[in-house]
Amino acid sequence: MEPEPQNYGLLYKNVLVNGLSNKVMVLPVAASDRDGYADLYVKACSGAHSLEDSRSARRKVKVITMKIDTLVRILNVQKVDVVKIDVEGHEDRVIMGMNELLRRRPPRVLVVETKKDNHSLREILCQLGYKIIVLDCWDFTCNYGFYRG
């Protein structure tokens, strides 16, 4: 999922050029806790766009939002093994939008980039039976690995 139009175009071309279109689906959608629309704040750095943080935004773009639970249902996905979440401060909402998946058919592994002090997200996933490891950290952010063991 990549909601920002330029990043979406680059990602889509990358999938085509590398012959992965039969294995990878690229959707111009933002993962969230509701199905609808939101403003995406577009920053100078293509990896810093955010639904949450409007500071230093160059512009905003209206994007489609979708719960992961909705996407899994629409695509009739039976099993999800690995989820990578890198959503610039919107992690808790993405997790809320995949509540059904996490409770009924939990992925084996989640990799989440979030703030070091995001205790609520770590607590929620631990309550759902995930164990946690720190993959890497810098400044105020870490990549956490959550796995079912």
N, C-alpha and C positions, 0 to 999 in steps of 0.2 A: 504494500500500500504506500503510495506517495502522492500526497495531495497537491504539492506545489507544481504548477504546470511545466516549468523548465526542467526541474529535477525529474518529473514524470517522463518527459520526452527523452531525456538522457538515459534513464533507466530502461525504458522501453526499447530504445535503439540498442543498448548494450545487450539486452536479452536476445534480440533478433540477430545481431552480429555474431553472437556466440552460439547460435543455434539452440537456444534453450526455450524457445516458445512452446515446446511440447511438455516442458517441465516446470516453467515459471510463469505465473500469471501476475501481471502488473496492473494495479487498479488505482485510478486517480481519486482516492478516497482517504480521509483521515480517520484513524481508529479513535473511538471515544466511548462515552457511556450512554450515548443516545444516537438515534438515527435522525438525521436532519441536516442542518447547515450551521457553519460557524465561520468566523473571520480567522484566517491564517495570517499572522504577522510575518511578513517577508523581510528578512535581514540581509545584510551585505554578505555574510557567510552562508553558503547554500546549506550547510548542516545545522544552522541555528534557527531556522524558521519555527514558529511556535503558535499554538492556539492559546497559550496562557500569557505570554510575556510580550507586551507591545513596545517595551523600551527599545530604542534604536531601530525600530522598524522603518524600512524605506517606503513600504506600502502595505496595504492589506488586500487579501483576495478572499472572496467568499468561496468556501469549499464544502463538499459533501462530507458529512460525518456518518459513521456507521459503527454499531457495536460489533465486536468480533463474533458474539453469539448470533447476530443476524446474518453475518457473512457466512459462517459455518452452516447455518440452516439453509440459506439460499443456494449455496454451492453443493449442498448435500455431502459435506465433508464428514467422513466417518471417524477419522482418527487424526489427531494433531500430535506430532512428536516433539517438536521444538518451536518455541516462540521467541523472537527477538523484539524487544521494545526499546525504541530510542525516540522519544517524543517530546523532548525539551520541556519537561515540567508537567506533562499531561498524563504521567504514568498511572496515578491512582484512578483516573477516569477510565483509562483503557482497561485496567484490571476490573473495574466495576462493570464494564461492558462485556466482559467475558466470564461473568459469574457462573452462568450455566455450564459452560465448557469446563471451567475449573472444578466444579462440583460433580458433574456427571461423567466426564471423560477427560480427566486432567492430562495435559501434556506432560511428558517425562521431564522436559527441561524448559526453563524460562531463563533468558538472559535479559536483564533489565538495566539500562543506564538511568541512574537517578541521583538525586542529591544524597550526600553521605548521611544527612540527618533525616532521611525519609523513613522514620521508624514505623509509621502506620502501614506502609506498603509491605515492609519486611514482616511485620507482625501478622498481617492478613494472610500472606502466603505461607508462613510457618504454621498458622492455625489450620490451613488446608492440607497440611502434611508434607510441605516442602522443607528441605534442608537448604541451608544457604552457604555459599562460599563467595569470597571476594575475589574477583578475577583481576581487576586493576583499578587504581584510583589516581586522581589528579585533582588539584585545587579542591573544589567542593563537591566533586562528582565521582561516582564509582560505577563500574560494571559489576553487577551481582549475578551470580549463577544460582538458580533455584532448581533443585532436582528432587525427584521422589525416590527415596531409597529404601 
